[in-house]
């Protein structure tokens, strides 16, 4: 039976020691039993020494929650520590230059997160006197913050009772409660929010919020979950029915479009390369990268205009592939060495010569990072 057609399981749950019967006859834990088992596990196995778990404030939790979206803890830690050292509070971030924020974010990916952090910090200073808002609606109104992230920030930093439903939590709940159907579908997501709310306790909500994220990140992982040591071992529907590999239900597969483009690389004799700032919105918004063109002819024509040289020696470098959420991109880099740009057409706002020996603190798109590294290794 499709998930949208079955009754909401969370409506059947009560905060008691009772359990409900799952679709396949497996016992489902009630909200209180779920929270109790999870907190008991957290008291022994929970993570307590991550950087954002020290000197907890809404600002520190907010930065960590944004960085951790679609990014693993081990990757985030050094970025978080550098970010907090440079921007220890919201006023410091609000007053930052866009390029410096993007520079510190370079390598984390999903750069809209960094741009939204900066917008939100400026909003907090302008509209909230520099104090992080303390209501769910006000936090959700900030750029880049959805319901789950807002709930996590307020639960962890202010002990306010709000359910959360990030990717790790969705995986835990779909498996434990046997929820079929892609979690991104409206009906399934609505059901999961109801279950998440029923399971969220009134007491120790900060610990519970951290615990359910920890469980998804360290035990109920995407592949090969450690069911033997999971606190939900006895009453998890997926474990009982052998459904761990099929829950959560994957997103229906669609043919991923493939796109191709040409990257124009002008390199001076001193090794510096000419970069272009991307528009503020869209792919790599606000970041610096090599100018990109749909055809080789367009790329060659642009390089001729920039240098005033119609007899350029162009070298085709190995193709570079990059995957976005909705499509795959293949870039064909075209390199011109010992290039000289005509001063009359220089545009400092849109273009800059990037000295690889003394790099400026600007935000670089990943293709620029990787291609520059390749050029440096060749020289």
N, C-alpha and C positions, 0 to 999 in steps of 0.2 A: 504494500500500500504506500503511495507517495507520502512524503513527510507532510505536505500541505493538507492532506485529506484526513490525517489521523488527529485525534484530540490532543490538545496541548498537555504534555506530560506534567509540566510544572504546575498546572492547575490541579493535578491529582496529589501533589506533594503537600505534606504538612510538617511543621516543625515539631516532630515527635520522633520516637524511636521506631515508628512503624515503617514498613517499606511497601512500595507498590510493585506490581508485577510488570516486567518488561514485555516487549512485543513477542519475544521468543520464550517467555516464561521465566526469565531470569529476574531475581529480586533486584529492585532499584532502591538505593538509599534515600531516605527522606532528607530534607535540607539540613536539619540539625545533626543527623548522624554523619552526613558528608562533611560538614564543617568540623565536627569534633574529631573525626579521623584525620582530617587534613592538618589541623592544628597540632595534634599529638605528634604527627610525623614531622612537622615544621620545628617543633621544640627540640628535636634531636638532629634533624638533617637539613634544616633550612639554612640558607645563605645569609650571613649577617655582616660580612666584612667587605662587601663591595663599596667602592668609593662613594656612591650616592646614598648609601645606608648610614653614612657618618654625618654628623651635624645636619640632621634632616631639616630642610625647609621646603616650602612649596616650590621655590625657584630651582633648587638643586634636584628635586624629584622631577620637576617638569623637564629640565634639560635631559635628564637620563631617560625619561619615558619617550621623548622624541627621538633621541639617538638610538634607542633600542628597537624602534619600529623597523621590522624586517632586517635587523642586524644583530649578530650574536654578541653576547656579553664580552667575550675575549677580545673581539674587534673593537668594541666601544670603549673599554676601559682607558687606553692611552689617549683617545680623542677626548673623552670626558675630562680627564685630568688636565690636559692642556687647555681645554676650553674654560674650565673653571678657574684655572690659574690666571688666565687673561681676562675673563669676565666673571668675577666672583659674585656679582649681584645683578639684578635686572637693570639698574641704572647704567652700569658699566656696559651691558650689552646694548641697551637702547641707544647709547651714544656712539656705538661702534660704526666704523666704515663698512659698507657692504662687502668690499673686496677682502677685508681682513677676516670677516666671519666666514666667507666662502673659502678663503685660504685654509683656515683651521678645519674646515669641513672636508677639504679635498681628500678623496679616497673613501669616504663613508657612503657616497652615492645618495640617490634620491634627494637631490639638492633643494627641491621645493621645501623640504623640512627646515633647512637652514634659513631660507628666505622668510618662511613663515615665523620662525623663532624671532628674527629681527623685527618683523612687523608687529608681532605680539608684544615684544618687549617695549616697543615704542608706544603701543596702545596702552599698556599697563602704566607707563609713566604719565602719558597724556590724560588718560581717563580715570585712572585709579590711584593717582598720587604716588606711583612707584610701589604700591603694595599689591601683592598677588591677590586677585579676587578670591572670595571664600564661599561662593555659591556655585552649584553645578551649572546653572544657566549662564552665569557670568564667565565662568572658565570656558565653557563650550563656545561662547561668542568670540573668543580669541582666535586669530588665524591659525589654522593647522591643528586645532584640538577638537577631537570628536568626543562622543559620549564616554567611551571606554577610557580614553586617556585622561579626560577630566575627572572621571570617577577614581582612577588610580591615584592621581595627584592628591586629591582631597582625602582619600582614604588613608594613604600612607603618611601624608604630612600633617593632616588635621584629625585623623581618626573619625572622619565622617563616614557613615554607612552608605556606600554606593556600590552596586555591582559593577564588575568589569567584564569585558568580553573581547580580549585581544586574541591573536592567533593561537597562543598556547592554551588559553582558557577554553576556546572553542574545541580544541582537540581533546582536552580532558573531559569536558562535558558531553561531547558527542559519543565518546567511547564509554564513559561510565554510565550514561543514561541510555545508550543505544539509539541515538538520534540519527536517522538516515536522511539523505538529501544534502545537497551542497549548502554549507553554512552561509554562503553569500546570498542565497535565495531569501526573499523577504519573509516568507512564512516560517522557514527553518530558523532564520535569525531571530525572529520574534519569539519563537518557542525557546531558543537558547537564552535570550535575555530574561525570560520569565523564570527559567530554571536557575540562572545565575543569581537572580534576585532572591529566590527562595532559599538558596544555599548560603548567601552572605549573612553572617551572624551580626548581631547588634554589638557584641563584645569582641574585643581583640580584632577589630576589622582591619587594622593596619597589618597585623601579622597574617591574617587570613588572605588579604590581597597579595602580599608578597609570597605566601605559601602556594597559592594556586598557580601563580606565574612560575615559581620555582619547580613545581611538580611537572608542569608541561615542558619546561626547559631542560630538566635533568633526568626525569624518569619516564613520563608519558611522551616520549619523543616521537618524531614523525615515523621513523623506521626502527624496528627492533626495540620497542618499548620494554623497560625493565619491570615487567608485570610482577615478578616474584617479590620484589621489594616495594611495590606500590602500596600505599595505605588503603587504596580502594580495591585491593586484590580480591577480597571475598565477595563484593557485590557489584563489580564492574561488568556490565552487560557484554562489552566487547571481549573481555577476557574469558568470560564464561562460554560465549558462543564462537570464539575463535575469529572475531571480526576486527582485530586490531589493524590488519593490513588494509581493510576497506573502509574504515572510519578514521577521520571524517571522510565523507563522500567527496571525491575529487570534483573540481570544477569541470563541467562539460567541455571536452576538448574542441577547439576550433583551429582551423588552419591558420598558422601564424604567418602574416604577411612578411615578405622579404623586401628590403629596400637596398639600393646601392647608391653610392655617392663618391665624389672625388674630394680629397683633402689637399689643398694647395700649401706646400711648405716652402717658404723662402728662408734660406739660411745664409747669414752673413759670413764673411771670412773669419770673424772672431767667434763663430759658433752660435750667436744669438739667432732666434727665429721669430718671425712675425706672427703674432697671434691676433685674433679678432674676438671682441666681446660679443657673446650671444645676446639676443634680445632678452629683456627681463622675464618674459614668460615663455613657456614652451620647453623644448628639449634643451637641457643644460642652461636653463635660463640664468642670465647674468654672469655665467662663467666664461673664461677665456679658452679658446681652442683654435685649431687651424681653420681658415676659411673653407667652407664646404660648398660643393657645386654638384648639380645633377649630371653634368656631362663633362667629359675630358676637355672638350673644346672651350666650354665656359671657364673651367679652371685655368687652362693655358692662356686664354685671353685676359683673364684677371691678372695673372702673374706678369704678362707682358705690359699691361697698363701700369702696374705698380713699379716696375723696374725701367720701363721705357726701352726694353730690349726685345726685339722681335726674333732674335736668334738664340733663344734660351736653350740650354742643354738640360733637358728634363729627365730625371731618373725615376722610374716607377719602383716604389718600395713594395715589399710583400703586403698583400691585402690585410686589413685589420677588421675583425668582427666584434660586434658589440650587441648584446641583447637587451632590449627594453621590455617593459611589461607587455606591450601589445604587438611588438614587431621585432624583427632581427635586422640589423644594419651592417652592411659590408662597406668599408671605406677603402678606396684605392688611393694611397698617398702618392703624391707627385712631388718630387724634391728638386729644387734648384739651389745648387751650392754657390757660395760667393756672390750672393745677390746684393744688389744695391737699390734701395728704394728711392724714387724721386721725391725730394723734400717738398716739392710744391703740392703733393697730394697726400701728405701725411695727415692723419686724423688721430690725435692723441686720445680722444674719447672712445673711439671705436677700435683702434689698432695700437699695438705696442710691440716693441722689440724686447723679447724675453731673453735675458742673459742667463744661460744655463749654469754659468760659473758662479754668478751672484744673483740667484733667482729672487725676483720681487715677491712680496707677500700678497699674491692674488689667487683667486680661486680658479683652479684648472679643471676642465672636463677630463674624464678618464682617458679618452683617446689621446689628448694632448700629453698627459702624464706618461702614458706608455710609449707614444711615438718619440717624445723627447728623450726618454730613457734609451730607446733603441738608437737614436742618433748619437747620443753621448757615448754609448758603448762602441759604436763603430769608429769614432774619432780617436 
